[in-house]
Amino acid sequence: MPLDFWTTACIYGATSVAAGAFGAHGLRARGIPDAKIASWSTAAQYQLVHSAALLAVEAASPGKNLLYAKSFLLAGMTLFSGSIYLLVLDPQRFKFLGPVTPIGGLALIAGWGALAVGSRGRTLLK
């Protein structure tokens, strides 16, 4: 069964809002330091922005078109934001994920690069 990027982007968008709310209210109540809350906020913001980007790419080019761009954006959101969330919640247990965060960032960059390459010659209005 092929991956439904539209539904996946919607789920990531919704969970980014939930993560942002939890970061703003729940983390402080748990005694998480402000620096870690700021990291959490960055992860939620990146997740939301890239969810919207994934929706836009899927809407503009459904199916297999721009598959690399969509796949890199999805992988990047998962690795970048996911690793930060886990590192904030339990840094000792998930310290092995430290190197995963920049890999996720590179995947996000690769997604934007793949989008640039895959969309060459396209115009917004025809």
Backbone as XML, in Angstrom:
<?xml version="1.0"?>
<chain id="A" units="angstrom">
  <residue number="1" name="MET">
    <atom name="N" x="0.850" y="-1.176" z="0.000"/>
    <atom name="CA" x="0.000" y="0.000" z="0.000"/>
    <atom name="C" x="0.896" y="1.240" z="0.000"/>
  </residue>
  <residue number="2" name="PRO">
    <atom name="N" x="0.703" y="2.139" z="-0.942"/>
    <atom name="CA" x="1.553" y="3.330" z="-1.002"/>
    <atom name="C" x="1.286" y="4.275" z="0.163"/>
  </residue>
  <residue number="3" name="LEU">
    <atom name="N" x="2.313" y="4.997" z="0.516"/>
    <atom name="CA" x="2.201" y="5.965" z="1.606"/>
    <atom name="C" x="1.302" y="7.116" z="1.184"/>
  </residue>
  <residue number="4" name="ASP">
    <atom name="N" x="0.351" y="7.449" z="2.011"/>
    <atom name="CA" x="-0.552" y="8.570" z="1.752"/>
    <atom name="C" x="0.063" y="9.816" z="2.390"/>
  </residue>
  <residue number="5" name="PHE">
    <atom name="N" x="0.771" y="10.586" z="1.582"/>
    <atom name="CA" x="1.469" y="11.761" z="2.102"/>
    <atom name="C" x="0.502" y="12.814" z="2.629"/>
  </residue>
  <residue number="6" name="TRP">
    <atom name="N" x="-0.669" y="12.933" z="2.017"/>
    <atom name="CA" x="-1.642" y="13.935" z="2.454"/>
    <atom name="C" x="-2.077" y="13.645" z="3.893"/>
  </residue>
  <residue number="7" name="THR">
    <atom name="N" x="-2.528" y="12.426" z="4.138"/>
    <atom name="CA" x="-2.988" y="12.042" z="5.478"/>
    <atom name="C" x="-1.842" y="12.116" z="6.483"/>
  </residue>
  <residue number="8" name="THR">
    <atom name="N" x="-0.682" y="11.645" z="6.081"/>
    <atom name="CA" x="0.474" y="11.675" z="6.970"/>
    <atom name="C" x="0.841" y="13.104" z="7.349"/>
  </residue>
  <residue number="9" name="ALA">
    <atom name="N" x="0.830" y="14.010" z="6.382"/>
    <atom name="CA" x="1.137" y="15.415" z="6.667"/>
    <atom name="C" x="0.108" y="16.016" z="7.612"/>
  </residue>
  <residue number="10" name="CYS">
    <atom name="N" x="-1.160" y="15.651" z="7.436"/>
    <atom name="CA" x="-2.207" y="16.148" z="8.341"/>
    <atom name="C" x="-1.984" y="15.639" z="9.763"/>
  </residue>
  <residue number="11" name="ILE">
    <atom name="N" x="-1.620" y="14.379" z="9.891"/>
    <atom name="CA" x="-1.351" y="13.809" z="11.216"/>
    <atom name="C" x="-0.140" y="14.500" z="11.847"/>
  </residue>
  <residue number="12" name="TYR">
    <atom name="N" x="0.919" y="14.701" z="11.073"/>
    <atom name="CA" x="2.095" y="15.391" z="11.593"/>
    <atom name="C" x="1.762" y="16.826" z="11.978"/>
  </residue>
  <residue number="13" name="GLY">
    <atom name="N" x="0.923" y="17.485" z="11.195"/>
    <atom name="CA" x="0.507" y="18.848" z="11.533"/>
    <atom name="C" x="-0.256" y="18.888" z="12.842"/>
  </residue>
  <residue number="14" name="ALA">
    <atom name="N" x="-1.203" y="17.968" z="12.997"/>
    <atom name="CA" x="-1.996" y="17.917" z="14.230"/>
    <atom name="C" x="-1.122" y="17.603" z="15.440"/>
  </residue>
  <residue number="15" name="THR">
    <atom name="N" x="-0.220" y="16.639" z="15.288"/>
    <atom name="CA" x="0.627" y="16.289" z="16.430"/>
    <atom name="C" x="1.628" y="17.396" z="16.751"/>
  </residue>
  <residue number="16" name="SER">
    <atom name="N" x="1.993" y="18.203" z="15.759"/>
    <atom name="CA" x="2.896" y="19.324" z="16.060"/>
    <atom name="C" x="2.196" y="20.373" z="16.914"/>
  </residue>
  <residue number="17" name="VAL">
    <atom name="N" x="0.914" y="20.597" z="16.652"/>
    <atom name="CA" x="0.150" y="21.537" z="17.485"/>
    <atom name="C" x="0.027" y="20.984" z="18.903"/>
  </residue>
  <residue number="18" name="ALA">
    <atom name="N" x="-0.272" y="19.697" z="19.021"/>
    <atom name="CA" x="-0.365" y="19.067" z="20.342"/>
    <atom name="C" x="0.980" y="19.124" z="21.064"/>
  </residue>
  <residue number="19" name="ALA">
    <atom name="N" x="2.056" y="18.857" z="20.330"/>
    <atom name="CA" x="3.391" y="18.913" z="20.938"/>
    <atom name="C" x="3.723" y="20.332" z="21.389"/>
  </residue>
  <residue number="20" name="GLY">
    <atom name="N" x="3.357" y="21.312" z="20.584"/>
    <atom name="CA" x="3.597" y="22.707" z="20.968"/>
    <atom name="C" x="2.842" y="23.083" z="22.227"/>
  </residue>
  <residue number="21" name="ALA">
    <atom name="N" x="1.597" y="22.647" z="22.316"/>
    <atom name="CA" x="0.792" y="22.936" z="23.511"/>
    <atom name="C" x="1.377" y="22.241" z="24.737"/>
  </residue>
  <residue number="22" name="PHE">
    <atom name="N" x="1.776" y="20.985" z="24.569"/>
    <atom name="CA" x="2.375" y="20.263" z="25.684"/>
    <atom name="C" x="3.687" y="20.922" z="26.103"/>
  </residue>
  <residue number="23" name="GLY">
    <atom name="N" x="4.455" y="21.362" z="25.114"/>
    <atom name="CA" x="5.714" y="22.040" z="25.424"/>
    <atom name="C" x="5.503" y="23.335" z="26.180"/>
  </residue>
  <residue number="24" name="ALA">
    <atom name="N" x="4.455" y="24.063" z="25.817"/>
    <atom name="CA" x="4.189" y="25.355" z="26.457"/>
    <atom name="C" x="3.609" y="25.203" z="27.854"/>
  </residue>
  <residue number="25" name="HIS">
    <atom name="N" x="2.917" y="24.117" z="28.113"/>
    <atom name="CA" x="2.214" y="23.983" z="29.394"/>
    <atom name="C" x="2.674" y="22.780" z="30.219"/>
  </residue>
  <residue number="26" name="GLY">
    <atom name="N" x="2.818" y="21.638" z="29.593"/>
    <atom name="CA" x="3.112" y="20.417" z="30.334"/>
    <atom name="C" x="4.550" y="20.258" z="30.768"/>
  </residue>
  <residue number="27" name="LEU">
    <atom name="N" x="5.476" y="20.722" z="29.961"/>
    <atom name="CA" x="6.884" y="20.512" z="30.301"/>
    <atom name="C" x="7.314" y="21.316" z="31.518"/>
  </residue>
  <residue number="28" name="ARG">
    <atom name="N" x="6.874" y="22.557" z="31.594"/>
    <atom name="CA" x="7.249" y="23.396" z="32.738"/>
    <atom name="C" x="6.700" y="22.784" z="34.035"/>
  </residue>
  <residue number="29" name="ALA">
    <atom name="N" x="5.485" y="22.259" z="33.973"/>
    <atom name="CA" x="4.881" y="21.626" z="35.152"/>
    <atom name="C" x="5.672" y="20.397" z="35.588"/>
  </residue>
  <residue number="30" name="ARG">
    <atom name="N" x="6.405" y="19.800" z="34.669"/>
    <atom name="CA" x="7.225" y="18.631" z="34.989"/>
    <atom name="C" x="8.641" y="19.011" z="35.415"/>
  </residue>
  <residue number="31" name="GLY">
    <atom name="N" x="8.905" y="20.319" z="35.493"/>
    <atom name="CA" x="10.219" y="20.780" z="35.937"/>
    <atom name="C" x="11.299" y="20.736" z="34.871"/>
  </residue>
  <residue number="32" name="ILE">
    <atom name="N" x="10.901" y="20.690" z="33.619"/>
    <atom name="CA" x="11.877" y="20.678" z="32.525"/>
    <atom name="C" x="12.492" y="22.078" z="32.409"/>
  </residue>
  <residue number="33" name="PRO">
    <atom name="N" x="13.822" y="22.183" z="32.304"/>
    <atom name="CA" x="14.481" y="23.494" z="32.203"/>
    <atom name="C" x="14.067" y="24.262" z="30.936"/>
  </residue>
  <residue number="34" name="ASP">
    <atom name="N" x="14.146" y="25.582" z="31.029"/>
    <atom name="CA" x="13.736" y="26.447" z="29.916"/>
    <atom name="C" x="14.490" y="26.149" z="28.621"/>
  </residue>
  <residue number="35" name="ALA">
    <atom name="N" x="15.773" y="25.832" z="28.713"/>
    <atom name="CA" x="16.551" y="25.543" z="27.499"/>
    <atom name="C" x="15.996" y="24.320" z="26.776"/>
  </residue>
  <residue number="36" name="LYS">
    <atom name="N" x="15.579" y="23.329" z="27.537"/>
    <atom name="CA" x="14.996" y="22.121" z="26.932"/>
    <atom name="C" x="13.618" y="22.428" z="26.354"/>
  </residue>
  <residue number="37" name="ILE">
    <atom name="N" x="12.869" y="23.294" z="27.021"/>
    <atom name="CA" x="11.557" y="23.700" z="26.502"/>
    <atom name="C" x="11.735" y="24.446" z="25.182"/>
  </residue>
  <residue number="38" name="ALA">
    <atom name="N" x="12.780" y="25.253" z="25.089"/>
    <atom name="CA" x="13.064" y="25.967" z="23.837"/>
    <atom name="C" x="13.391" y="24.979" z="22.715"/>
  </residue>
  <residue number="39" name="SER">
    <atom name="N" x="14.137" y="23.933" z="23.034"/>
    <atom name="CA" x="14.439" y="22.903" z="22.034"/>
    <atom name="C" x="13.163" y="22.212" z="21.576"/>
  </residue>
  <residue number="40" name="TRP">
    <atom name="N" x="12.302" y="21.897" z="22.525"/>
    <atom name="CA" x="11.013" y="21.265" z="22.217"/>
    <atom name="C" x="10.200" y="22.172" z="21.290"/>
  </residue>
  <residue number="41" name="SER">
    <atom name="N" x="10.179" y="23.453" z="21.607"/>
    <atom name="CA" x="9.434" y="24.420" z="20.801"/>
    <atom name="C" x="9.968" y="24.476" z="19.368"/>
  </residue>
  <residue number="42" name="THR">
    <atom name="N" x="11.285" y="24.436" z="19.226"/>
    <atom name="CA" x="11.891" y="24.420" z="17.893"/>
    <atom name="C" x="11.460" y="23.173" z="17.130"/>
  </residue>
  <residue number="43" name="ALA">
    <atom name="N" x="11.468" y="22.030" z="17.799"/>
    <atom name="CA" x="11.050" y="20.782" z="17.150"/>
    <atom name="C" x="9.600" y="20.860" z="16.689"/>
  </residue>
  <residue number="44" name="ALA">
    <atom name="N" x="8.725" y="21.388" z="17.544"/>
    <atom name="CA" x="7.308" y="21.507" z="17.181"/>
    <atom name="C" x="7.125" y="22.479" z="16.019"/>
  </residue>
  <residue number="45" name="GLN">
    <atom name="N" x="7.874" y="23.572" z="16.039"/>
    <atom name="CA" x="7.780" y="24.563" z="14.961"/>
    <atom name="C" x="8.259" y="23.970" z="13.636"/>
  </residue>
  <residue number="46" name="TYR">
    <atom name="N" x="9.389" y="23.288" z="13.642"/>
    <atom name="CA" x="9.896" y="22.659" z="12.419"/>
    <atom name="C" x="8.910" y="21.607" z="11.913"/>
  </residue>
  <residue number="47" name="GLN">
    <atom name="N" x="8.326" y="20.850" z="12.827"/>
    <atom name="CA" x="7.365" y="19.827" z="12.423"/>
    <atom name="C" x="6.154" y="20.468" z="11.754"/>
  </residue>
  <residue number="48" name="LEU">
    <atom name="N" x="5.658" y="21.555" z="12.312"/>
    <atom name="CA" x="4.488" y="22.222" z="11.743"/>
    <atom name="C" x="4.802" y="22.819" z="10.370"/>
  </residue>
  <residue number="49" name="VAL">
    <atom name="N" x="5.914" y="23.514" z="10.261"/>
    <atom name="CA" x="6.292" y="24.144" z="8.991"/>
    <atom name="C" x="6.472" y="23.090" z="7.898"/>
  </residue>
  <residue number="50" name="HIS">
    <atom name="N" x="7.133" y="22.000" z="8.231"/>
    <atom name="CA" x="7.387" y="20.980" z="7.218"/>
    <atom name="C" x="6.148" y="20.127" z="6.933"/>
  </residue>
  <residue number="51" name="SER">
    <atom name="N" x="5.223" y="20.053" z="7.873"/>
    <atom name="CA" x="3.930" y="19.416" z="7.577"/>
    <atom name="C" x="3.189" y="20.222" z="6.521"/>
  </residue>
  <residue number="52" name="ALA">
    <atom name="N" x="3.186" y="21.536" z="6.685"/>
    <atom name="CA" x="2.540" y="22.410" z="5.697"/>
    <atom name="C" x="3.251" y="22.317" z="4.349"/>
  </residue>
  <residue number="53" name="ALA">
    <atom name="N" x="4.575" y="22.256" z="4.374"/>
    <atom name="CA" x="5.328" y="22.120" z="3.121"/>
    <atom name="C" x="4.986" y="20.803" z="2.434"/>
  </residue>
  <residue number="54" name="LEU">
    <atom name="N" x="4.902" y="19.728" z="3.210"/>
    <atom name="CA" x="4.559" y="18.424" z="2.644"/>
    <atom name="C" x="3.160" y="18.446" z="2.039"/>
  </residue>
  <residue number="55" name="LEU">
    <atom name="N" x="2.218" y="19.099" z="2.703"/>
    <atom name="CA" x="0.869" y="19.250" z="2.143"/>
    <atom name="C" x="0.909" y="20.002" z="0.818"/>
  </residue>
  <residue number="56" name="ALA">
    <atom name="N" x="1.666" y="21.076" z="0.777"/>
    <atom name="CA" x="1.747" y="21.882" z="-0.446"/>
    <atom name="C" x="2.369" y="21.091" z="-1.592"/>
  </residue>
  <residue number="57" name="VAL">
    <atom name="N" x="3.426" y="20.355" z="-1.300"/>
    <atom name="CA" x="4.083" y="19.560" z="-2.343"/>
    <atom name="C" x="3.142" y="18.468" z="-2.836"/>
  </residue>
  <residue number="58" name="GLU">
    <atom name="N" x="2.462" y="17.810" z="-1.937"/>
    <atom name="CA" x="1.529" y="16.745" z="-2.331"/>
    <atom name="C" x="0.369" y="17.320" z="-3.135"/>
  </residue>
  <residue number="59" name="ALA">
    <atom name="N" x="-0.129" y="18.485" z="-2.742"/>
    <atom name="CA" x="-1.238" y="19.104" z="-3.476"/>
    <atom name="C" x="-0.800" y="19.512" z="-4.883"/>
  </residue>
  <residue number="60" name="ALA">
    <atom name="N" x="0.418" y="20.003" z="-4.999"/>
    <atom name="CA" x="0.913" y="20.467" z="-6.294"/>
    <atom name="C" x="1.348" y="19.318" z="-7.194"/>
  </residue>
  <residue number="61" name="SER">
    <atom name="N" x="1.751" y="18.216" z="-6.582"/>
    <atom name="CA" x="2.306" y="17.113" z="-7.360"/>
    <atom name="C" x="1.985" y="15.785" z="-6.687"/>
  </residue>
  <residue number="62" name="PRO">
    <atom name="N" x="0.710" y="15.340" z="-6.773"/>
    <atom name="CA" x="0.323" y="14.105" z="-6.094"/>
    <atom name="C" x="0.983" y="12.873" z="-6.719"/>
  </residue>
  <residue number="63" name="GLY">
    <atom name="N" x="0.947" y="11.806" z="-5.966"/>
    <atom name="CA" x="1.482" y="10.546" z="-6.483"/>
    <atom name="C" x="2.992" y="10.490" z="-6.400"/>
  </residue>
  <residue number="64" name="LYS">
    <atom name="N" x="3.599" y="9.908" z="-7.435"/>
    <atom name="CA" x="5.040" y="9.667" z="-7.410"/>
    <atom name="C" x="5.873" y="10.878" z="-7.798"/>
  </residue>
  <residue number="65" name="ASN">
    <atom name="N" x="5.251" y="11.911" z="-8.340"/>
    <atom name="CA" x="6.012" y="13.110" z="-8.664"/>
    <atom name="C" x="6.588" y="13.696" z="-7.376"/>
  </residue>
  <residue number="66" name="LEU">
    <atom name="N" x="7.821" y="14.090" z="-7.448"/>
    <atom name="CA" x="8.526" y="14.676" z="-6.295"/>
    <atom name="C" x="8.564" y="13.727" z="-5.097"/>
  </residue>
  <residue number="67" name="LEU">
    <atom name="N" x="8.596" y="12.430" z="-5.367"/>
    <atom name="CA" x="8.605" y="11.429" z="-4.297"/>
    <atom name="C" x="9.815" y="11.590" z="-3.379"/>
  </residue>
  <residue number="68" name="TYR">
    <atom name="N" x="10.979" y="11.884" z="-3.956"/>
    <atom name="CA" x="12.168" y="12.062" z="-3.120"/>
    <atom name="C" x="11.995" y="13.242" z="-2.171"/>
  </residue>
  <residue number="69" name="ALA">
    <atom name="N" x="11.483" y="14.339" z="-2.679"/>
    <atom name="CA" x="11.283" y="15.522" z="-1.833"/>
    <atom name="C" x="10.339" y="15.198" z="-0.682"/>
  </residue>
  <residue number="70" name="LYS">
    <atom name="N" x="9.233" y="14.555" z="-0.995"/>
    <atom name="CA" x="8.249" y="14.227" z="0.042"/>
    <atom name="C" x="8.826" y="13.241" z="1.052"/>
  </residue>
  <residue number="71" name="SER">
    <atom name="N" x="9.562" y="12.266" z="0.567"/>
    <atom name="CA" x="10.144" y="11.260" z="1.464"/>
    <atom name="C" x="11.194" y="11.866" z="2.386"/>
  </residue>
  <residue number="72" name="PHE">
    <atom name="N" x="12.048" y="12.722" z="1.834"/>
    <atom name="CA" x="13.056" y="13.380" z="2.667"/>
    <atom name="C" x="12.408" y="14.292" z="3.708"/>
  </residue>
  <residue number="73" name="LEU">
    <atom name="N" x="11.375" y="15.040" z="3.315"/>
    <atom name="CA" x="10.699" y="15.915" z="4.280"/>
    <atom name="C" x="10.086" y="15.096" z="5.414"/>
  </residue>
  <residue number="74" name="LEU">
    <atom name="N" x="9.439" y="13.998" z="5.072"/>
    <atom name="CA" x="8.815" y="13.149" z="6.087"/>
    <atom name="C" x="9.865" y="12.523" z="7.006"/>
  </residue>
  <residue number="75" name="ALA">
    <atom name="N" x="10.919" y="11.982" z="6.415"/>
    <atom name="CA" x="11.986" y="11.386" z="7.229"/>
    <atom name="C" x="12.647" y="12.442" z="8.106"/>
  </residue>
  <residue number="76" name="GLY">
    <atom name="N" x="12.871" y="13.616" z="7.552"/>
    <atom name="CA" x="13.501" y="14.689" z="8.319"/>
    <atom name="C" x="12.670" y="15.116" z="9.507"/>
  </residue>
  <residue number="77" name="MET">
    <atom name="N" x="11.362" y="15.266" z="9.296"/>
    <atom name="CA" x="10.485" y="15.633" z="10.422"/>
    <atom name="C" x="10.541" y="14.577" z="11.514"/>
  </residue>
  <residue number="78" name="THR">
    <atom name="N" x="10.475" y="13.319" z="11.102"/>
    <atom name="CA" x="10.472" y="12.224" z="12.070"/>
    <atom name="C" x="11.774" y="12.192" z="12.860"/>
  </residue>
  <residue number="79" name="LEU">
    <atom name="N" x="12.891" y="12.254" z="12.161"/>
    <atom name="CA" x="14.187" y="12.154" z="12.832"/>
    <atom name="C" x="14.535" y="13.408" z="13.621"/>
  </residue>
  <residue number="80" name="PHE">
    <atom name="N" x="14.352" y="14.581" z="13.024"/>
    <atom name="CA" x="14.719" y="15.826" z="13.696"/>
    <atom name="C" x="13.823" y="16.073" z="14.903"/>
  </residue>
  <residue number="81" name="SER">
    <atom name="N" x="12.539" y="16.214" z="14.664"/>
    <atom name="CA" x="11.628" y="16.548" z="15.763"/>
    <atom name="C" x="11.489" y="15.391" z="16.743"/>
  </residue>
  <residue number="82" name="GLY">
    <atom name="N" x="11.359" y="14.183" z="16.216"/>
    <atom name="CA" x="11.183" y="13.022" z="17.095"/>
    <atom name="C" x="12.337" y="12.833" z="18.060"/>
  </residue>
  <residue number="83" name="SER">
    <atom name="N" x="13.562" y="12.985" z="17.558"/>
    <atom name="CA" x="14.717" y="12.805" z="18.444"/>
    <atom name="C" x="14.770" y="13.899" z="19.505"/>
  </residue>
  <residue number="84" name="ILE">
    <atom name="N" x="14.421" y="15.122" z="19.137"/>
    <atom name="CA" x="14.420" y="16.206" z="20.130"/>
    <atom name="C" x="13.364" y="15.948" z="21.197"/>
  </residue>
  <residue number="85" name="TYR">
    <atom name="N" x="12.170" y="15.554" z="20.792"/>
    <atom name="CA" x="11.118" y="15.269" z="21.775"/>
    <atom name="C" x="11.598" y="14.225" z="22.782"/>
  </residue>
  <residue number="86" name="LEU">
    <atom name="N" x="12.169" y="13.139" z="22.281"/>
    <atom name="CA" x="12.612" y="12.070" z="23.179"/>
    <atom name="C" x="13.784" y="12.509" z="24.049"/>
  </residue>
  <residue number="87" name="LEU">
    <atom name="N" x="14.706" y="13.283" z="23.491"/>
    <atom name="CA" x="15.846" y="13.764" z="24.280"/>
    <atom name="C" x="15.419" y="14.729" z="25.379"/>
  </residue>
  <residue number="88" name="VAL">
    <atom name="N" x="14.388" y="15.521" z="25.127"/>
    <atom name="CA" x="13.886" y="16.435" z="26.162"/>
    <atom name="C" x="13.188" y="15.643" z="27.264"/>
  </residue>
  <residue number="89" name="LEU">
    <atom name="N" x="12.384" y="14.661" z="26.884"/>
    <atom name="CA" x="11.615" y="13.904" z="27.872"/>
    <atom name="C" x="12.493" y="13.027" z="28.757"/>
  </residue>
  <residue number="90" name="ASP">
    <atom name="N" x="13.508" y="12.391" z="28.174"/>
    <atom name="CA" x="14.362" y="11.494" z="28.951"/>
    <atom name="C" x="15.766" y="11.456" z="28.336"/>
  </residue>
  <residue number="91" name="PRO">
    <atom name="N" x="16.587" y="12.467" z="28.661"/>
    <atom name="CA" x="17.900" y="12.566" z="28.015"/>
    <atom name="C" x="18.829" y="11.384" z="28.289"/>
  </residue>
  <residue number="92" name="GLN">
    <atom name="N" x="18.734" y="10.788" z="29.446"/>
    <atom name="CA" x="19.606" y="9.657" z="29.754"/>
    <atom name="C" x="19.226" y="8.424" z="28.942"/>
  </residue>
  <residue number="93" name="ARG">
    <atom name="N" x="17.961" y="8.141" z="28.908"/>
    <atom name="CA" x="17.482" y="6.947" z="28.201"/>
    <atom name="C" x="17.688" y="7.056" z="26.690"/>
  </residue>
  <residue number="94" name="PHE">
    <atom name="N" x="17.551" y="8.266" z="26.149"/>
    <atom name="CA" x="17.600" y="8.445" z="24.700"/>
    <atom name="C" x="18.848" y="9.188" z="24.219"/>
  </residue>
  <residue number="95" name="LYS">
    <atom name="N" x="19.908" y="9.198" z="25.038"/>
    <atom name="CA" x="21.111" y="9.945" z="24.648"/>
    <atom name="C" x="21.721" y="9.425" z="23.349"/>
  </residue>
  <residue number="96" name="PHE">
    <atom name="N" x="21.472" y="8.172" z="23.006"/>
    <atom name="CA" x="21.987" y="7.620" z="21.755"/>
    <atom name="C" x="21.367" y="8.306" z="20.531"/>
  </residue>
  <residue number="97" name="LEU">
    <atom name="N" x="20.263" y="9.037" z="20.734"/>
    <atom name="CA" x="19.609" y="9.733" z="19.627"/>
    <atom name="C" x="20.240" y="11.091" z="19.313"/>
  </residue>
  <residue number="98" name="GLY">
    <atom name="N" x="21.198" y="11.518" z="20.118"/>
    <atom name="CA" x="21.845" y="12.806" z="19.873"/>
    <atom name="C" x="22.313" y="12.988" z="18.433"/>
  </residue>
  <residue number="99" name="PRO">
    <atom name="N" x="23.001" y="11.997" z="17.848"/>
    <atom name="CA" x="23.446" y="12.147" z="16.458"/>
    <atom name="C" x="22.311" y="12.077" z="15.427"/>
  </residue>
  <residue number="100" name="VAL">
    <atom name="N" x="21.146" y="11.624" z="15.832"/>
    <atom name="CA" x="20.025" y="11.499" z="14.895"/>
    <atom name="C" x="19.456" y="12.868" z="14.532"/>
  </residue>
  <residue number="101" name="THR">
    <atom name="N" x="19.485" y="13.804" z="15.478"/>
    <atom name="CA" x="18.903" y="15.130" z="15.235"/>
    <atom name="C" x="19.527" y="15.818" z="14.017"/>
  </residue>
  <residue number="102" name="PRO">
    <atom name="N" x="20.854" y="15.913" z="13.919"/>
    <atom name="CA" x="21.407" y="16.553" z="12.722"/>
    <atom name="C" x="21.166" y="15.756" z="11.438"/>
  </residue>
  <residue number="103" name="ILE">
    <atom name="N" x="21.051" y="14.442" z="11.545"/>
    <atom name="CA" x="20.713" y="13.642" z="10.362"/>
    <atom name="C" x="19.311" y="14.019" z="9.883"/>
  </residue>
  <residue number="104" name="GLY">
    <atom name="N" x="18.404" y="14.211" z="10.835"/>
    <atom name="CA" x="17.063" y="14.676" z="10.475"/>
    <atom name="C" x="17.098" y="16.045" z="9.826"/>
  </residue>
  <residue number="105" name="GLY">
    <atom name="N" x="17.944" y="16.924" z="10.349"/>
    <atom name="CA" x="18.097" y="18.247" z="9.746"/>
    <atom name="C" x="18.627" y="18.155" z="8.323"/>
  </residue>
  <residue number="106" name="LEU">
    <atom name="N" x="19.582" y="17.261" z="8.105"/>
    <atom name="CA" x="20.103" y="17.059" z="6.749"/>
    <atom name="C" x="19.024" y="16.505" z="5.822"/>
  </residue>
  <residue number="107" name="ALA">
    <atom name="N" x="18.174" y="15.631" z="6.341"/>
    <atom name="CA" x="17.071" y="15.102" z="5.524"/>
    <atom name="C" x="16.102" y="16.216" z="5.139"/>
  </residue>
  <residue number="108" name="LEU">
    <atom name="N" x="15.836" y="17.136" z="6.061"/>
    <atom name="CA" x="14.970" y="18.279" z="5.728"/>
    <atom name="C" x="15.603" y="19.129" z="4.624"/>
  </residue>
  <residue number="109" name="ILE">
    <atom name="N" x="16.896" y="19.387" z="4.756"/>
    <atom name="CA" x="17.605" y="20.153" z="3.731"/>
    <atom name="C" x="17.562" y="19.405" z="2.398"/>
  </residue>
  <residue number="110" name="ALA">
    <atom name="N" x="17.778" y="18.096" z="2.440"/>
    <atom name="CA" x="17.721" y="17.287" z="1.218"/>
    <atom name="C" x="16.329" y="17.337" z="0.597"/>
  </residue>
  <residue number="111" name="GLY">
    <atom name="N" x="15.297" y="17.370" z="1.430"/>
    <atom name="CA" x="13.934" y="17.480" z="0.917"/>
    <atom name="C" x="13.724" y="18.760" z="0.138"/>
  </residue>
  <residue number="112" name="TRP">
    <atom name="N" x="14.216" y="19.864" z="0.675"/>
    <atom name="CA" x="14.108" y="21.143" z="-0.033"/>
    <atom name="C" x="14.938" y="21.116" z="-1.309"/>
  </residue>
  <residue number="113" name="GLY">
    <atom name="N" x="16.112" y="20.507" z="-1.249"/>
    <atom name="CA" x="16.946" y="20.385" z="-2.447"/>
    <atom name="C" x="16.288" y="19.527" z="-3.517"/>
  </residue>
  <residue number="114" name="ALA">
    <atom name="N" x="15.716" y="18.400" z="-3.097"/>
    <atom name="CA" x="15.018" y="17.523" z="-4.044"/>
    <atom name="C" x="13.808" y="18.229" z="-4.642"/>
  </residue>
  <residue number="115" name="LEU">
    <atom name="N" x="13.164" y="19.053" z="-3.851"/>
    <atom name="CA" x="12.033" y="19.834" z="-4.360"/>
    <atom name="C" x="12.507" y="20.823" z="-5.421"/>
  </residue>
  <residue number="116" name="ALA">
    <atom name="N" x="13.630" y="21.472" z="-5.169"/>
    <atom name="CA" x="14.175" y="22.430" z="-6.141"/>
    <atom name="C" x="14.537" y="21.733" z="-7.451"/>
  </residue>
  <residue number="117" name="VAL">
    <atom name="N" x="15.208" y="20.592" z="-7.342"/>
    <atom name="CA" x="15.616" y="19.859" z="-8.540"/>
    <atom name="C" x="14.396" y="19.285" z="-9.265"/>
  </residue>
  <residue number="118" name="GLY">
    <atom name="N" x="13.481" y="18.702" z="-8.511"/>
    <atom name="CA" x="12.315" y="18.056" z="-9.115"/>
    <atom name="C" x="11.293" y="19.008" z="-9.690"/>
  </residue>
  <residue number="119" name="SER">
    <atom name="N" x="11.356" y="20.250" z="-9.297"/>
    <atom name="CA" x="10.354" y="21.209" z="-9.774"/>
    <atom name="C" x="10.923" y="22.178" z="-10.803"/>
  </residue>
  <residue number="120" name="ARG">
    <atom name="N" x="12.122" y="21.914" z="-11.291"/>
    <atom name="CA" x="12.717" y="22.793" z="-12.314"/>
    <atom name="C" x="11.790" y="22.891" z="-13.515"/>
  </residue>
  <residue number="121" name="GLY">
    <atom name="N" x="11.660" y="24.095" z="-14.016"/>
    <atom name="CA" x="10.839" y="24.316" z="-15.191"/>
    <atom name="C" x="9.361" y="24.491" z="-14.899"/>
  </residue>
  <residue number="122" name="ARG">
    <atom name="N" x="8.973" y="24.348" z="-13.644"/>
    <atom name="CA" x="7.567" y="24.526" z="-13.278"/>
    <atom name="C" x="7.304" y="25.986" z="-12.967"/>
  </residue>
  <residue number="123" name="THR">
    <atom name="N" x="6.089" y="26.389" z="-13.188"/>
    <atom name="CA" x="5.658" y="27.730" z="-12.809"/>
    <atom name="C" x="4.420" y="27.610" z="-11.952"/>
  </residue>
  <residue number="124" name="LEU">
    <atom name="N" x="4.202" y="28.594" z="-11.125"/>
    <atom name="CA" x="3.038" y="28.574" z="-10.245"/>
    <atom name="C" x="1.752" y="28.713" z="-11.044"/>
  </residue>
  <residue number="125" name="LEU">
    <atom name="N" x="1.774" y="29.605" z="-11.987"/>
    <atom name="CA" x="0.595" y="29.838" z="-12.827"/>
    <atom name="C" x="0.913" y="29.446" z="-14.256"/>
  </residue>
  <residue number="126" name="LYS">
    <atom name="N" x="-0.010" y="28.783" z="-14.883"/>
    <atom name="CA" x="0.221" y="28.381" z="-16.278"/>
    <atom name="C" x="-0.625" y="29.199" z="-17.200"/>
  </residue>
</chain>
